Amino acid sequence: MLLVLVTTPSPEVAAGLARALVEARLAACGNVVPGVRSIYRWQGAVCDEAEALLVLKTTRGRFEALRDELLRRHPYDVPEVLALPVEAGSAAYLAWVAEQVA
Protein backbone atom coordinates (compact mmCIF):
# COMPACT_ATOMS: atom_id res chain seq x y z
CA MET A 1 0.00 0.00 0.00
CA LEU A 2 1.03 3.59 -0.64
CA LEU A 3 -0.01 6.91 0.83
CA VAL A 4 0.05 9.59 -1.84
CA LEU A 5 0.34 13.24 -0.76
CA VAL A 6 -0.96 15.97 -3.06
CA THR A 7 -1.23 19.68 -2.23
CA THR A 8 -4.04 21.60 -3.91
CA PRO A 9 -5.17 25.24 -4.04
CA SER A 10 -8.39 24.56 -2.10
CA PRO A 11 -10.40 21.88 -0.30
CA GLU A 12 -12.87 21.90 -3.19
CA VAL A 13 -10.16 21.06 -5.71
CA ALA A 14 -8.85 18.32 -3.41
CA ALA A 15 -12.34 16.84 -3.02
CA GLY A 16 -12.91 16.89 -6.79
CA LEU A 17 -9.63 15.08 -7.39
CA ALA A 18 -10.37 12.55 -4.65
CA ARG A 19 -13.83 11.80 -6.01
CA ALA A 20 -12.54 11.31 -9.56
CA LEU A 21 -9.73 9.01 -8.42
CA VAL A 22 -11.98 6.92 -6.16
CA GLU A 23 -14.61 6.63 -8.89
CA ALA A 24 -11.91 5.48 -11.33
CA ARG A 25 -10.74 2.89 -8.74
CA LEU A 26 -7.26 4.43 -8.72
CA ALA A 27 -7.54 5.26 -5.01
CA ALA A 28 -9.53 3.53 -2.29
CA CYS A 29 -9.93 6.68 -0.23
CA GLY A 30 -8.97 10.33 -0.23
CA ASN A 31 -8.76 12.52 2.87
CA VAL A 32 -8.99 16.29 2.43
CA VAL A 33 -7.04 18.24 5.03
CA PRO A 34 -7.93 21.95 4.77
CA GLY A 35 -5.92 24.77 6.24
CA VAL A 36 -2.43 23.72 5.18
CA ARG A 37 0.09 26.55 4.94
CA SER A 38 2.83 25.94 2.37
CA ILE A 39 6.05 27.93 2.20
CA TYR A 40 8.13 27.15 -0.86
CA ARG A 41 10.35 28.61 -3.56
CA TRP A 42 8.75 28.96 -7.01
CA GLN A 43 10.21 30.74 -10.02
CA GLY A 44 12.83 32.51 -7.90
CA ALA A 45 10.48 33.82 -5.20
CA VAL A 46 9.58 32.48 -1.78
CA CYS A 47 5.82 31.92 -1.61
CA ASP A 48 3.57 31.56 1.43
CA GLU A 49 0.19 30.14 0.41
CA ALA A 50 -2.91 28.56 1.92
CA GLU A 51 -3.51 25.11 0.44
CA ALA A 52 -5.33 21.87 1.17
CA LEU A 53 -3.63 18.51 1.45
CA LEU A 54 -5.09 15.44 -0.23
CA VAL A 55 -4.00 12.10 1.25
CA LEU A 56 -4.78 9.15 -1.02
CA LYS A 57 -4.55 5.41 -0.32
CA THR A 58 -3.67 3.11 -3.21
CA THR A 59 -1.46 0.18 -4.15
CA ARG A 60 1.90 0.14 -5.91
CA GLY A 61 0.22 -1.50 -8.88
CA ARG A 62 -2.20 1.41 -9.34
CA PHE A 63 0.24 4.23 -8.60
CA GLU A 64 1.38 5.03 -12.14
CA ALA A 65 -2.19 5.34 -13.42
CA LEU A 66 -3.15 7.42 -10.35
CA ARG A 67 -0.13 9.71 -10.85
CA ASP A 68 -0.89 10.16 -14.55
CA GLU A 69 -4.54 11.02 -13.82
CA LEU A 70 -3.50 13.48 -11.09
CA LEU A 71 -1.06 15.20 -13.44
CA ARG A 72 -3.78 15.42 -16.11
CA ARG A 73 -6.42 16.89 -13.78
CA HIS A 74 -4.39 19.02 -11.35
CA PRO A 75 -4.47 22.81 -11.85
CA TYR A 76 -0.79 23.36 -10.89
CA ASP A 77 2.00 23.32 -13.47
CA VAL A 78 4.11 21.12 -11.18
CA PRO A 79 1.84 19.41 -8.65
CA GLU A 80 3.20 17.64 -5.61
CA VAL A 81 2.60 13.91 -6.01
CA LEU A 82 4.59 11.98 -3.40
CA ALA A 83 4.09 8.27 -2.79
CA LEU A 84 5.11 6.95 0.63
CA PRO A 85 5.21 3.22 1.37
CA VAL A 86 3.08 1.85 4.18
CA GLU A 87 5.25 -0.44 6.28
CA ALA A 88 2.43 -1.99 8.31
CA GLY A 89 -1.24 -1.58 9.13
CA SER A 90 -4.48 -3.29 9.95
CA ALA A 91 -4.69 -6.40 7.75
CA ALA A 92 -8.40 -5.81 7.18
CA TYR A 93 -7.83 -2.18 6.11
CA LEU A 94 -4.96 -3.07 3.79
CA ALA A 95 -7.12 -5.79 2.20
CA TRP A 96 -9.97 -3.28 1.76
CA VAL A 97 -7.66 -0.83 -0.01
CA ALA A 98 -6.45 -3.57 -2.37
CA GLU A 99 -10.03 -4.64 -3.07
CA GLN A 100 -11.19 -1.10 -3.86
CA VAL A 101 -8.51 -0.46 -6.47
CA ALA A 102 -8.56 -3.94 -8.04
Residue frames as qw, qx, qy, qz and C-alpha x, y, z in Angstrom:
[[0.000, 0.890, 0.456, 0.000, 0.00, 0.00, 0.00],
 [0.395, 0.191, -0.003, 0.899, 1.03, 3.59, -0.64],
 [0.039, -0.823, -0.379, 0.422, -0.01, 6.91, 0.83],
 [0.437, 0.409, 0.317, 0.735, 0.05, 9.59, -1.84],
 [0.171, -0.672, -0.295, 0.657, 0.34, 13.24, -0.76],
 [0.304, 0.496, 0.456, 0.673, -0.96, 15.97, -3.06],
 [0.059, -0.467, -0.301, 0.830, -1.23, 19.68, -2.23],
 [0.192, 0.601, 0.644, 0.432, -4.04, 21.60, -3.91],
 [0.071, 0.327, -0.018, 0.942, -5.17, 25.24, -4.04],
 [0.499, -0.260, 0.169, -0.809, -8.39, 24.56, -2.10],
 [0.439, -0.027, 0.841, -0.317, -10.40, 21.88, -0.30],
 [0.716, 0.480, 0.206, -0.463, -12.87, 21.90, -3.19],
 [0.513, 0.618, -0.559, -0.205, -10.16, 21.06, -5.71],
 [0.083, -0.343, 0.914, -0.198, -8.85, 18.32, -3.41],
 [0.594, 0.175, 0.646, -0.447, -12.34, 16.84, -3.02],
 [0.705, 0.573, -0.091, -0.407, -12.91, 16.89, -6.79],
 [0.341, 0.552, -0.758, -0.057, -9.63, 15.08, -7.39],
 [0.282, -0.179, 0.880, -0.337, -10.37, 12.55, -4.65],
 [0.706, 0.316, 0.404, -0.489, -13.83, 11.80, -6.01],
 [0.657, 0.601, -0.337, -0.305, -12.54, 11.31, -9.56],
 [0.211, 0.493, -0.840, 0.081, -9.73, 9.01, -8.42],
 [0.420, -0.031, 0.808, -0.411, -11.98, 6.92, -6.16],
 [0.738, 0.432, 0.195, -0.480, -14.61, 6.63, -8.89],
 [0.606, 0.605, -0.488, -0.169, -11.91, 5.48, -11.33],
 [0.960, -0.277, -0.002, 0.027, -10.74, 2.89, -8.74],
 [0.568, 0.563, -0.353, 0.484, -7.26, 4.43, -8.72],
 [0.004, 0.331, -0.610, 0.720, -7.54, 5.26, -5.01],
 [0.349, -0.396, -0.846, 0.071, -9.53, 3.53, -2.29],
 [0.307, -0.826, -0.413, 0.229, -9.93, 6.68, -0.23],
 [0.370, 0.465, -0.043, 0.803, -8.97, 10.33, -0.23],
 [0.382, -0.698, -0.442, 0.415, -8.76, 12.52, 2.87],
 [0.230, 0.742, 0.109, 0.620, -8.99, 16.29, 2.43],
 [0.533, -0.493, -0.342, 0.596, -7.04, 18.24, 5.03],
 [0.174, 0.884, 0.201, 0.385, -7.93, 21.95, 4.77],
 [0.351, -0.932, 0.077, -0.048, -5.92, 24.77, 6.24],
 [0.841, -0.106, 0.114, 0.519, -2.43, 23.72, 5.18],
 [0.055, 0.963, -0.157, -0.213, 0.09, 26.55, 4.94],
 [0.881, 0.172, 0.180, 0.402, 2.83, 25.94, 2.37],
 [0.081, -0.912, 0.273, 0.296, 6.05, 27.93, 2.20],
 [0.827, 0.122, 0.429, 0.343, 8.13, 27.15, -0.86],
 [0.101, -0.549, 0.373, 0.741, 10.35, 28.61, -3.56],
 [0.600, 0.521, 0.597, 0.112, 8.75, 28.96, -7.01],
 [0.493, 0.718, 0.223, 0.438, 10.21, 30.74, -10.02],
 [0.443, 0.363, -0.246, 0.782, 12.83, 32.51, -7.90],
 [0.308, -0.511, 0.160, -0.787, 10.48, 33.82, -5.20],
 [0.085, -0.078, -0.902, 0.415, 9.58, 32.48, -1.78],
 [0.456, -0.353, -0.421, -0.700, 5.82, 31.92, -1.61],
 [0.094, 0.050, 0.792, -0.601, 3.57, 31.56, 1.43],
 [0.464, -0.090, -0.470, -0.746, 0.19, 30.14, 0.41],
 [0.630, -0.037, 0.567, -0.530, -2.91, 28.56, 1.92],
 [0.439, 0.205, -0.774, -0.408, -3.51, 25.11, 0.44],
 [0.864, -0.195, 0.233, -0.401, -5.33, 21.87, 1.17],
 [0.059, -0.427, 0.898, 0.094, -3.63, 18.51, 1.45],
 [0.884, 0.095, -0.157, -0.429, -5.09, 15.44, -0.23],
 [0.275, -0.412, 0.865, -0.084, -4.00, 12.10, 1.25],
 [0.805, 0.218, -0.301, -0.462, -4.78, 9.15, -1.02],
 [0.589, -0.307, 0.744, -0.072, -4.55, 5.41, -0.32],
 [0.782, 0.475, -0.251, -0.316, -3.67, 3.11, -3.21],
 [0.911, -0.180, 0.314, 0.199, -1.46, 0.18, -4.15],
 [0.313, -0.512, 0.530, 0.599, 1.90, 0.14, -5.91],
 [0.395, 0.240, 0.796, 0.391, 0.22, -1.50, -8.88],
 [0.179, 0.824, 0.525, 0.114, -2.20, 1.41, -9.34],
 [0.329, -0.686, -0.039, 0.648, 0.24, 4.23, -8.60],
 [0.285, -0.093, 0.482, 0.823, 1.38, 5.03, -12.14],
 [0.013, -0.561, -0.676, -0.478, -2.19, 5.34, -13.42],
 [0.304, -0.821, -0.415, 0.249, -3.15, 7.42, -10.35],
 [0.378, -0.501, 0.139, 0.766, -0.13, 9.71, -10.85],
 [0.204, 0.152, 0.587, 0.768, -0.89, 10.16, -14.55],
 [0.129, -0.715, -0.633, -0.267, -4.54, 11.02, -13.82],
 [0.369, -0.765, -0.239, 0.470, -3.50, 13.48, -11.09],
 [0.338, -0.300, 0.311, 0.836, -1.06, 15.20, -13.44],
 [0.091, 0.386, 0.670, 0.628, -3.78, 15.42, -16.11],
 [0.248, -0.759, -0.570, -0.193, -6.42, 16.89, -13.78],
 [0.485, -0.576, -0.285, 0.593, -4.39, 19.02, -11.35],
 [0.224, 0.955, 0.182, 0.064, -4.47, 22.81, -11.85],
 [0.365, -0.804, 0.338, 0.326, -0.79, 23.36, -10.89],
 [0.540, 0.699, -0.449, -0.131, 2.00, 23.32, -13.47],
 [0.440, 0.324, -0.797, 0.257, 4.11, 21.12, -11.18],
 [0.722, -0.515, -0.046, -0.459, 1.84, 19.41, -8.65],
 [0.206, -0.459, 0.810, -0.302, 3.20, 17.64, -5.61],
 [0.926, -0.019, -0.207, -0.316, 2.60, 13.91, -6.01],
 [0.025, 0.542, -0.795, 0.271, 4.59, 11.98, -3.40],
 [0.879, -0.152, -0.376, -0.250, 4.09, 8.27, -2.79],
 [0.195, -0.563, 0.694, -0.404, 5.11, 6.95, 0.63],
 [0.556, -0.012, -0.824, -0.107, 5.21, 3.22, 1.37],
 [0.695, -0.502, 0.137, -0.496, 3.08, 1.85, 4.18],
 [0.160, 0.436, -0.864, 0.194, 5.25, -0.44, 6.28],
 [0.121, -0.205, -0.946, 0.220, 2.43, -1.99, 8.31],
 [0.409, -0.127, 0.000, -0.904, -1.24, -1.58, 9.13],
 [0.665, 0.068, 0.560, -0.489, -4.48, -3.29, 9.95],
 [0.251, -0.031, 0.893, 0.372, -4.69, -6.40, 7.75],
 [0.298, 0.631, 0.710, -0.095, -8.40, -5.81, 7.18],
 [0.153, 0.868, 0.037, -0.470, -7.83, -2.18, 6.11],
 [0.114, -0.511, 0.664, 0.533, -4.96, -3.07, 3.79],
 [0.290, 0.226, 0.904, 0.219, -7.12, -5.79, 2.20],
 [0.263, 0.782, 0.489, -0.282, -9.97, -3.28, 1.76],
 [0.055, 0.765, -0.292, -0.572, -7.66, -0.83, -0.01],
 [0.178, -0.237, 0.845, 0.445, -6.45, -3.57, -2.37],
 [0.297, 0.459, 0.837, 0.003, -10.03, -4.64, -3.07],
 [0.209, 0.825, 0.295, -0.435, -11.19, -1.10, -3.86],
 [0.141, 0.754, -0.396, -0.505, -8.51, -0.46, -6.47],
 [0.474, -0.075, 0.845, 0.236, -8.56, -3.94, -8.04]]
